[in-house]
Amino acid sequence: GQIHFPALAEVVAVHKVESLEGALALEPLQALTAGAIERRFHYRNRPWVHALLLRVRPLTAPLVLDETPGMLGCVSWVPLGEVEVEAGDPAVSETELAARQAELERLLG
């Protein structure tokens, strides 16, 4: 009945990856297995995925929202409406984030 959000994620970079090889090269940088990446790549006969680089900051207090019908099922993006949160320092430094962005771009060629 409730969803708890422990952190705030800001999209720093977006890459449309249109080759399966490129998508699979990103396996070490994220949580999906190679099989899951391949299934996602071919989902609904759309041979591509988006790779997002995120700046993540823990919230000082978790955001707790009541579930709505729009939040249920297989959805990627859910508008939350007007919410106010206070976030702490980023989980990784800006130097580390820049290094991760460079590695992402290197892997994507």
Beta strands, then each sheet from edge to edge (+ up, - down):
strand 1: 2-17
strand 2: 49-66
sheet 1: 1+ 2-
end
